Amino acid sequence: MAATQRYDVKDLALAEEGKRRIEWADRQMPVLAAIRERFEQEQPLTGYRISACLHVTTETANLMRTLKAGGADVVLCASNPLSTQDDVAAALVEEYDISVFAIKGEDNDTYYSHIEAAVDHKPHFTMDDGADVIGVLHSARREQLGDIIAGTEETTTGVIRLKALEAEGKLGFPIIAVNEAMTKHMFDNRYGTGQSTVDGIIRATNVLLAGKRFVIAGYGWVGRGVASRAHGHGAHVIITEVDPLRALEAMMDGFEVMTMAEAAKVGDIFCTATGDKHVVARAHMERMKDGAILANTGHFNVEIEISALRELAADHKHAREFVEEFTLANGNRLYLIADGRLVNLAAAEGHPALVMDMSFANQALGIEYAVEHAAELERKVYPVPAEIDAEIARLKLATMGVEIDQLPQPLPGYEISRVDVVVHLRRKQV
């Protein structure tokens, strides 16, 4: 039974089921479990308060357990109104005595009141997915900036926002860009989001992907992952891009590349993965054929111009859970999934735990690194140190029972040097 009443969740009666699902996810997160075991012994976070604004899922729950095991006083709020798993939120409060402010489907006012509750915790460290807590601290709570040692950010969108603050000289405290870790964005974004996005679309619509024209806006790590999984289901994948190198890569990967204006006329399913506004705009929706499905897997629900869709609609109704039907003046029906929010979390369960194991290992070790190096860190956005990235990859391989080769000892007169991730032999200068 929880000893605190510092929470706002849907129903504590859901806690038992939430605990079962948290434990199930934990079995797929051996790297984080190993870190938690060490944290319990060493207590590296004792005396520090952490305010986390993340998707409240089973995987996040195990990260919160790890931070608490390390001695931290943790408060968690949701980073998206539709991503909270209510049974998990209840279990964190009731079973693990962790303060949570999150309810699936909460309105805008409640959402921001929960962020305020996390800020009220007066954190020494922040942990963000989209930089919402950091945003509040840099606007309405600037008086708290001096008390914050550092923060972490795990999304591309959030890192972009924070680098902009840094460029303007307005960043209030150091940030560890967890999203930039290779063990995060290469695996979480590509494999995790790729699978869970397609899963969310299928769960919401029960549509058969085989034979469909599947349009993906953006060919970054997320776009690559979604394209790969959609193709694996038999879809004909079309990529839209603004970057010529990524467009060329998509072509070389075997996908069609065209403008969104052209793709709008032929696509059956549209999924945005750019982090930009109105990637699917009014003009595009006016060109779409009857039955087109619209989804987004970027952090904010701005990539689809939803206000224009509502203006274009002569009729509107809920077709299924998480699916809205908009009938245009020409009779064509367009279907919007989960109000244009992250489809993988709003309509499904988010990333598989096996992938989030690495992402959240980066979060836990990123906070530990910030504690150890607080005196050295400036008000900048820092990448995850390469040695942490490599250690997480090593631990992950070990938990999978995989062994890799070691470089032989260098020949006389040679030394081994490391440049980024490329290992090469360099002739000594004598």
TORPAVEX-172360 format. One record per residue: x, y, z of N, C-alpha, C in turn. Coordinates in steps of 0.2 Angstrom, whole numbers, plus 5000, padded with zeros to 4 digits. Each point is the difference from the previous one (the first is absolute). Layout:
<atoms>
XYZXYZXYZ...
</atoms>
This chain:
<atoms>
500449945000499650065000500450065000499950054996500450064999499950045007500650035002500050045006499850084998500050014994499950074998499350014996499750065001499450014996500250064995500650014998500250054995499949974993499450004997499949974994499350024997499949994994499450014996500049954995499749945001499949954995499349985000499849964995499349984998499749965006500349945002499749965004500549955003500150015007500549965003499849925000499449994999499849934999500349964995500350044995500349974994500749985001500350015006500749995002500249934999499649955002500249935000500249984993499550024995500249984993500650044997500050065002500650044998500749975003500049975006500649975002500249944996499549964998500149944996500350024994499850054997500250024993500750045001500150035005500750035002500549945000499849955004500549955001500149964994499549994995500149974994500550044996499950075000500550044996500749995003500150005006500650005003500449944998499749944999500349944997500350014994499850054996500350024993500550065001500250025006500450065001500649985004500449954998500649985004500550055002500150044995500650055001499750055005499450035000499850045005499949975007499949935000500049965006500650005003500649994996500650005003500350065003499850064996500150075003499650015007499449975000499650015006500449965006500249944999500349975005500750035002500350034996500650045002499850065004499550044997499850065004499849985007499649955001499849985007500649995004500649984998500649995004500350075001500150044995500450055000499750075002499350004999499650065001500350074997500150004994500350064997499650065000499349995000499550065000499750025006500349975006499750025006500150085002499450025002500050075002499750054994499949974994499850044994499349994998499750054998499350004998500050004992499649964997499949994993499350014998499950044995499350014997500049984993499649944999500049974993499450014997500050024994499450014995500149964994499749945001500149944995499449974999499949964995499549964998499949955006499449995003499949965006499849934998500549964999500049934997500349955005500049944998500349955004500750015000500350024994500750005000500350065004499650065000500250065004499949985007499549965002500049985007500649975003500349964995500749975003500550045000500050064996500550055001499950045006499450015002499950045006500249955006499949945000500249955005500750005001500450014994500750005000500350075003499750054999500250075003499950005007499449975002499850005007500549955004500249944997500549965003500650035001500250054996500650045000500050055005499450015004500050055005499650064998499850014994499750064998499250005003499850075001499350015001499750024994499649964997499750014993499350025000499850044995499350024998500049994993499449974998499949984993499450034997500050044995499450024996500049984993499450004996500049984994500350054995500349984994500250044995499650004994499449975001499550004995499349985003499550044998499349985004499749934998500249974994499749944998500549945001500650015003500549945000500049975007499650025005500149985007499649935000500349955003499749945002499850005007499350015001499750015007500249955005500049944998500249955005500750005002500550024996500750015001500050065005499750064999500050065004499849985007499449965000499849985007500549955004500349964996500549955003500650045003500250054996500650045002499950035007499450035001499850035006499849955006499649954998499849955005500549955002500449974995500449955001500850025001500250064997500750025000500150065004499450035002500150065004500450064996499850014994500250054996499550054998500150065001499550054998499950014992499349994998499950004993499450054999500050044995499550054998499949994993499549954998499849984993499449965000499650024995499349974999499950004992499949944998499949994992499450044998500150044995499550044997499950075004500450025005499950065003500050064996499650055002499950064996500650045000500050054996500650045000500250045007499550025003500150035007500349955005499749945000500349955004500749984999500150004993500749984998500550055003499950064999500550055002500050015008499449995003500050005007500549945003500049944996500449955002500850024999500150034995500750034999500250045005499550055002500250045006500149975006499649945001500249965006500749975000500249984994500749985000500550055001499950064998500450065001500050025007499449995004499950025007500549955004500249954997500449955004500750035001500250064997500650045001500649954998500049984994500549954998500750025000500549965001500750014999500249984992499649954998500049974993499450004997500050014993499349994996500249944995499449974998500149954996499450014995500150014994499550024995499949964994499450004997499849974994499650054996500450054997499750054997500150075003500450005005500250075003499450045003499549975003499450035003500250035006500349965005500250025006500550065000500549994995500550054999499750064998499549994995499750064998499650045005499749975005499750045005500550035005500549975001500650025004500350074997500050004993500350054997499550064998499449995002499550054999499750025007499549965003499750025006500349995006500649965000500349995006500850015000500250064997500750014999500350015007499750015005500350015006500349935003499849954997500249935002500749984996500150044995500649974995500649995004500250055005500649995003500149945005499449975001500049945005500149944996500050004993500049944996500749994998500349945001500649984998500149984993499549964997500049984993499449974999499949984993499449974998500249954994499549954999500149964994499450014995500149994994499550004995500049944995499549974999500049944996499750004993499850064998499650004993500450054995499949994994500350044995499750075001499450005000499650065001500350045006500049975005500350045006500750025000500449964997500750024999500150064995499550004995500050064996499850065003499550005005499850065004500650025004500349955003500550025005500750034997500149974994500650034996499950074998499350024999499850064998500150055006499849985006500150045006500850015001500449954999500750015001500350054995499849994994500250054995499950075001499450015004499850075001500350025007500449965003500350015007499450005005499549975000499450005004500049935004500449954999499949945003500250015007499649985005500150015007500449955004500149944997500449955003500249954995500649965002500249954995499549954999500049974993499649954998500449944997499849945002500349944997499549984995500250004993499649984995500049934999499649965004499949935000499849984993499650044996499849984994500649994995500550035001500650004996500449945000499949965006500449945001499849954994500549974998499949954994499649945003500149985006499549955003499350025001499950064999499350035001499750014993500350054996499650014994500149954994500549965000500149954995499549955001499949985006499649945002499350025002499950045005499450035002499650034994500350054997499650034995499949964994500449964998500049964994499649945001500249955005499749945001499450015004500050035006499550015004499450044997500150064998499550044997499749974994500549974996499849974994499449955001500249955005499549955001499450025003500150055005499450025004499550044996500350044996499650054996499549954995500349964997499649954996499549965004500249985006499549975005499550045001500150075002499550045002499550024994500250004994499650014994499549944999500349945001499649944999499549995005500250015007499650005005499450044999500150064998499550065000499549984994500249984995499649994994499949934998500449955002499949934997500150004993500450054997500150004993500549954997499949974995500549964997500550044996500750005002500550044997500249974993500049944999500249974993499650034995500450024995499750034994499850085000500050025007499950085001500650044998499850064998500650054999500050045006500649995003500150025007500550065000499850065001500450064999500350025007500650015000500450025006500350074999499950055004500350064999500650015005500650004997500650005004500449935000500650004998500449945000500650015004499950025007500550005005499949935003500349995006500049935003499349975001499550055002499449975001499749984993500050054995499849984994500249944996500749995001500349944998499749945003499950005007499749945003499349994998499650054999499349994998500049974993500450034996500049984993500249924999500549985004500249935000499449965003499750025005499549955003499450004995499850064997499450004996500249964993500650014998500249954994499949935002500249985006500049935002499349985000499550045001499349985000499750004993500450014995499850004993499750074997500150055004499850074998500550024994499750044996500450044995500250075003500650015002500350055004500250064996499750065001500250064997500350055005500550034999500450055004499950074998499850045004500150084999500550035004500550044997500550035004500250074997500450035004500250074998500850005000500349945003500750005000500249954994500450034995500249964994500449935002500450005005500449945002499549955002499550025005499649955002499549974995499850054995499649984995500449954995500650014999500449954996500149945004500150005006500049945004499449965000499450035000499449974999499949964994500250044994500049974994500549944999500650005003500549955000499749945004499650015005499749955004499449974997499850024994499549974996499350035001500050065003499350035000499950054995499450024999499850054995500150075004500250054997500150075003499650054996499650045003499650054996499850055005499750064997499850055004499449985004499850035006499449995003499450024996500150054995499450024996499849944995500549964998499949954995499849935004500349995006499849955004499350005003499850065001499350015003499549974995500150004993499549974996500049934999500549965003500049934999500149965006500150035006500149975006499449975003500149945003499449985004500150015008500750005002500150015007500650055000499950055005500550065000500350005008500650005000500350005007500650055000499950055004500550065001500549985005500750024999500549985004500650054999499850075001500550054998500150055006499650015005500150055005499850074998499750004994499950074997499250015000499850064998499350025000499749994993499349985000499649994994500449974994500349955002500349964994499449974996499549985003499449984996499550065001499950044995499650075000499449994997499650065000499350004997500149984993500450034996500149984993500149934998500349975005500249934999499349965001499750015006499449975002499450014994500050054997499550014995500149964994500649974999500249964994499949925002499949995006500049935002499449964998500149944999499449964998499649975006499449984998499649975005500349945004500050015007500249955004500750015002500450054999500650015002500150015007500549975003500150005007500650045002499950045005500650055002500249985007500750005001500349985007500650045000500250015006500650045002500449965005500750004999500449965005500550055003500050074998500450055003499750025007500450035004499950025007499350045001500050054996499450055001499549994994499350015002499549994995499950064996500650024996499950064996500249984993500349944999500249984993499450004995499449985002499450004996499750065002499750044995499750065001499349985002499949995006499349975003499550064999500250065002499550054999499750014993500449994995499850004993499549954999500249945002499649944999499350015003499950035006499450015003499650054996500350054997499750054996499749974994500449964997499849974993499449955001499949975006499549955001499350025000499649974996499350025000499649955005500449955002499749965005500649965004499849995006500649975004499749955005500349945001499849965005500549955003499949975005500549955002499949934997500549984996499949934996500149945005500650015004500249955004500450035006500149965005500450035005500750024997500250075002500650034997499950024993499549994996499950024993499450054999500250054998499450054998499950004992499450014998499950004993499750074998500450034995499850064997499850004993499350014999499850004993500050074997500450014994500150064997499450024996500050064997499550024996499949964994500649974997499949964994499849935002499949985006499749945002500649955002500650024999500649965002500050005008500249945002500049995008500849995001500250045005500750005003500049975007500449965002500049975007500750035003499950035006500550025004500149965006500649975002500149965005500350045006499649995006500350035007500150075000499650044996500050075000500750034998500349964996500750024997500549995005499949975006500649995004500449944999500549995004500449944998499649945000500049974994499549944999500349945004500649995001500349945003499850005007499950065003499950005007499350015002499650044996499350025001499649944998500249964995499549954997500349935002500750005002500349935002500450015006500549965001500350005007500750034999500250034995500750034999500549954998500650025001500649964999500049935003500249954997500149945004500650015006499949975005500450015006500749984998500249954996500649984998500450064997499750054997500350054997500150065005499550015004500050055005500549995005500249945001500549985004500650044999500250014994500650044999499950085000499450024998499850075001500050025007499749965004500050025007500649995004500449954998500749995003500450074999499950034994500350064998499850065005499350005001499750055005500349995007500049945003500349995006500750015001500449984995500850015000500150084999499650034996500050074998500050045006499549995005499950035006500649995005500249945000500649985004500650044998500150014993500550034998500050085001499450025000499950075002500150025007499949955004500150015008500850005001500349954996500850005001500350064997499850034995500350054996499750075001499650015005499650065000500450065000500650005003500450065000500350014994500149964995500350014994499550024994499449995001499550014995499850074999499950034994499850064999499350004997499750064999499350004998500049994992500149944999500049974993499749944999499849984994499849934999500549954998500149955004500649954999499749944998500449974996499949934998500149955005499749945000500249955005500749984999500450005005500749984999500149934996500450004996500149944995500149935005500450015005500149945005499449985003499550045001499349975003499749974994500050034994499649974994500349934999500749995000500349944999499949955005500050025006499849955006499349985000499550044998499449974999499949954995500350014994500049964994500449935003500550015003500449945003499549965005499750035004499549975005499549964996499750044995499449974996500249944997500650004997500249944996500149945005500350025006500149955005499449965003499550045000499349985003499749964994500250014994499749964994500449944999500649995004500449944999500450004994500250064998500450024994500750025001500549964997500750025001500350034994500450055000500350034994500849995001500350014994500750005000500350065003500749995002500450055002500550024995500250065000500650024995500649965003500549984996500649975002500450065003500649975003500450055002500450044995500150065000500350044994500749974999500250004993500649984998500650055003500649985000500550045003500050074995500150055003500050074996499350024998499549975003499350024998499650015007499550055000499650015005499350004998499549985004499350004999499750065002499750044996499650065002499350004998499650045004499350004999499750064997499750014995499750064997499349994999499650035004499349995000499949925002499649974995499949935001500549964995500450034997500449964995500749995003500249945000500649985003500549984994500650035001500549994994500750005003500449984996500850005002500350064997500450035004500350064998500849995001500450014995500750005001500350055004500449975005500350055005500550054997500050065002500550054997500649995004500649984997500650005004500550054997
</atoms>
